[in-house]
Amino acid sequence: MKPSRSAARVLVIDHTAELSGGEVALSRLLEAVDRERYDVRVLLLADGPFAARLSAQGIPVAVLSGSSRLTRIGRAEAASSPIALLANAIRTLALVPRISAAIRGAGAQLVVANTLKAAVLSSIAAPLAGRRWVWHLHDRIARDYLPPALVFGLRALARWAPRLVVANSEATRATLPRLHDDRVIVAYPGVAVPPAEAPLRTPPSVPLFGLLGRIAPTKGQLEFLRAAALLVAGHPGIRFSVIGDALFNDGRFADEIRAMPAALGIDDCVMFTGWLDDPTSAIQGLTALVHASPIAEPFGQVIVEAMFAGVPVIGTDAGGVREILNADGAVEPIGRGVTRTAFGLLVAPHDPAALATAMAWMAEHEPEREAMAGRARVSAAERFDIRVSASRTNQAWTRALGAPGRARRSAIVDTDRKYDAGEM
């Protein structure tokens, strides 16, 4: 469906073209956004799979080639020292005039920053272009998640710069303690609800536990494999799958993870799939999906995907994961560091023994785990429907565009002209 000619033009800025969590969430959101009200374009600072995916969805995409160092540098590296922080700031500021020109050239009435780096850039470029901007926040701004210097700076940025912050969970919103409630909206990253007639999966005859996501120190592959080594001693035949691979600058860590099964003596029951174009069938083939992040995550889209698929879930008892799996607050301890909720099992962070206990419970309690998965599927449809996410986002964008200060389409230069990288 093409946007209405009366739709407000929105330019989303993202610094990466990798398909990480925030990019997957944006892709799904733009499928459901109200095209009668919003004409959305995307500006990326690198080319890659995300650009191809958006183009396939019919979303106009432009790539503003920037410093590869800026688009690839990690958060910890960016703030590792005062010199590193200054160097990264200089590289960032060098792109601001070009981004500001791109905002004007795209005819944008509202700018949306989809990453932390995009927010820093938009905080300068959008005002220079005379536009308001909204921050779609996919990261907890906390010291257990980001370097202290970035926490201080990003909290100040959130408080003073954007018109609104759209947080991906209450856990993320809680990391902005000084941001007034009227300047933040929580919109969970949603998923398209499967048709009612969609068949339920058949549990595997041999227990198979899988962890899906990019391989990184914060994503739990280390804890998952250590838990697997503890579990196989008493449960021979159980298998484990690591689904995904490294992105950004985590290649060396991924190599260490791939070497772990042999070192732990479990290489005959662990498989690495790499990235899958569509991991749905891999998720459906699991006894349970495991989320093992050692630190509190902002959300957990893969958990929601498993819930929709009717697959039982084990998740870390912290951050947005607790919010997903413990919506009603009722828990039952079933072992040290393991609690049972209506929708899944929660385990203490950074505790392979607790994770092994949780996987053993799932393997041994098929009727209970499948009933749990059924309840979780119903809950996901009620709370994480992409249409609900789009509605909340529509509210945020409408508020941000509200008078005074709304740009009028008649004041935007040639908004119907072709929008591509060559014109920036």
Secondary structure, DSSP 4 states (H G I P E B T S, - for coil): -PPPTTSEEEEEEES--S--HHHHHHHHHHHHS-TTTEEEEEEESS-SHHHHHHHHTT--EEE----HHHHH--HHHHTSSHHHHHHHHHHHHHHHHHHHHHHHHTT-SEEEE-SHHHHHHHHHHHHHTT-EEEEEE-S--STTTS-HHHHHHHHHHHHHS-SEEEESSHHHHTT-TTS-GGGEEE-PPPBPPPPTTPPPP---SS-EEEEES---TTTTHHHHHHHHHHHHTTSTT-EEEEEB---TT-HHHHHHHHHHHHHHT-GGGEEEEE--S-THHHHHT-SEEE---SS--S--HHHHHHHHTT--EEEESSHHHHHHH-TT---EEEETTEEE-SS-EEE-TT-HHHHHHHHHHHHH-HHHHHHHHHHHHHHHHHH-BHHHHHHHHHHHHHHHHPSSSPPPGGGSS-TTS---GGG-
